[in-house]
Amino acid sequence: ETRLNSVSFQVGRTGSITPVANLTPVQLAGTIVKRASLHNEGIIESLDLHIGDQVYVEKGGEIIPKIVGVNKEARTEALGEKVSFIKLCPECGTELVRVEGEAAHYCPNDVGCPPQIKGRIEHFVTRRAMNINLGPETIEDLYNAGLVHDTADLYTLRIADLVRLERWADTSARNLMKSLEQSKQVPFARVLYGLG
């Protein structure tokens, strides 16, 4: 049992919105848990969550923390704000949509929502896809510098652009160029996977 301090909403590469409970740290099955997935609006409603509630947390499949209940007897007169699902994307402000019959809400702004764009690039460069030597922090830097807005922009990068960025030297820029060149040889199935 631990306290629900707040709920944040994360935007995935497909635009799906995932609510995440931010908890007072608690020991659970050998690890300290500070966050737990709330999955979707239906789960939030079924739990009748309020900020400040004492909640029961367990690990689903022994791995992913999730809230399974609320200790309603622990509620006081000073009941916190009821948790409700957001209506607008927390990153770009676009009105969320929910496809009938699906549990998830989505941000439809796939060309202008930063976490979706960066998430697609992160997926594209993974070992199972194009195997390009780039990590999330570097993708964030390239995006913030205006050098990449989609996966195709990776192939327009130049050494001169990269060495102007903080923490980039000629060697690291050349290594990225080599990695990009090698990615052009991956089998089509991996390209398709990389495009998501």
N, C-alpha and C positions, 0 to 999 in steps of 0.2 A: 504494500500500500504506500502511495506517495501523493504529493500535491500536484494538481494541474495548475501551472503558472500562466500559461498562455497557449495559443494555437497559432501556428504560422502556416502559410500555404505555399507549396513549392510547384513550380511549373516544369514539366518534363519536356523532353525533345519532341514529343508528339503533340504537345499542348495540353496534356492531361494535368489536372490540378489535384495535388495530393495534400490533404490537411495533415499536419504533424503536431502532436501534443508535445509541448515543452514542459518537462517535469522537474521537480526537485530530485536531484540525483539519488538513486536507490540501488542497492546491491541486488542483482537478480541472476541466478544461475551462473555465478562466477564472473560477472561483468558489472560495471557501473552503468546504469541506464539513465539517460537524461532526456531522450526523445522516443516517441512511439508513434507509429503510423495510425491515423484514424480512418484511412482508406477512402471514404466518400461521405456524402451528405447523409445517406441513409444510416450509416453507423453513428454519426454524430447525433442524429435525431433519436435513434433508439436508445442511446446512452443517457440522453437528457443532461448533457454536460454543462457545467457552469465553471467559470474561472474561479480557482480556489478550492474546487472539489477535491476530496480525498478519493483517489481512483485506485483500482486494482489493476496491476500490470502483470502480464505473463509473456513468455516467449513463444510465439507461434512456430512450430517445427523446431523448437530449441534454438532459434536464431533471431527472428524478428520480433522486437517488443511490440505488444499491442495492449490497448486498454480493453479490459473485459467486463468492467463494471464500475459502479460508483458507490461509495459508502455514504448513502443518503442520511444515515443517522448522525454522521459527523458534520452535516450542514448546520450552519449557524444562521442567526437572523440576518447577518450581513452577507447574504448570498451574493456571490459575484455575478457578473454579466453572463447571460446564457450564451453558449457558443452556437453560432449559426454559420452556415456556409456563405462564402463571399459571392457577390454578384459580378464583380469586375476583376480582371486579371491583376494580380498584385504587382506585376512587373511593367505592363504596358497600358493598363487601364481599359482594355477592350472588354466589352460585355461578354460574359461566358455563355457557352451553349451546352445543352445536354441533349444528346440523341435519345429519342424515345426508346425505352427498353434497355438502356445502358445505365450503369450506376455513376459513371464518371462525368465530370464537367470538363469542358475543354475551352482553351483560348483559341479562337479561330484565326488569330493574327499570326499565321506561320511565317510571314515574310518580314514582320517588324517587331516581333517579341524576342528580346535578347536571349533569354534562357533556352528558347526553342532553337534559335539559330546556332548558339554555341553548343547545345546538346547534340544537334545533328552533326556538327563538325567533329565533336569528340567521338561520336559513334563511328563516323567515317574513317577516322585515323587509327582505330583500334587494330590490334594484331589480327583478329579474326576477319577484319575487313581489308583496308588498304595498307595496313602496317606502316604507317608514317610516324616517324619519331617526334611526336608532339604530345605534350600533356595538357591537362585542363588549364593550368596557370598560363602556359604559353599561348594557348588558344584565346584565353581572356585578354592577354596583352595585345595579341594581333587584332582581335575584334575592337578593343578600345582604341587602338591606334588607327582604326579605319582601314586596315589592310585586308581583312577578310570579312565578308558578309554572307558567304555561303561556301560550300565545299569547293566549287569551281575556282574561287579566288585563291585557294592554296597554290594552284598551278600558275598563277600570275605573279607570285612573290618573286622579288629579286634580292640578291645579296645586298645591294645598296640600300634597299628599304629596311632590311633586317638590322644591319649594323648601326643604324640610327637609333634603334630602340635600346632602352636600358637593359643591361645584362646580356647583350648580344655582342659577340666578337666575330671576326672573320671566320674562324674555325667552326663555331656553332652554326653560322649562317650557311657555310658550305656543306656541313653535315645534313642540315635540313634539305638543302637543294638535292643532295645525293639521295636522301630518303624519298623525296617526292619523285625523283626520276625512276627509282627502283619500283615505286608503287604502280607505275604505268604497266608493269609486267604481270600484275596479279591476275588470276583467272577471273573470267566474267562473273561467276557465281559470287565471288567475294566483292566485286564492284556492286552488284545488285544488293547484296546484304548491307554493304556500307551506305547505300542510298536509303536504306531503311524501308 
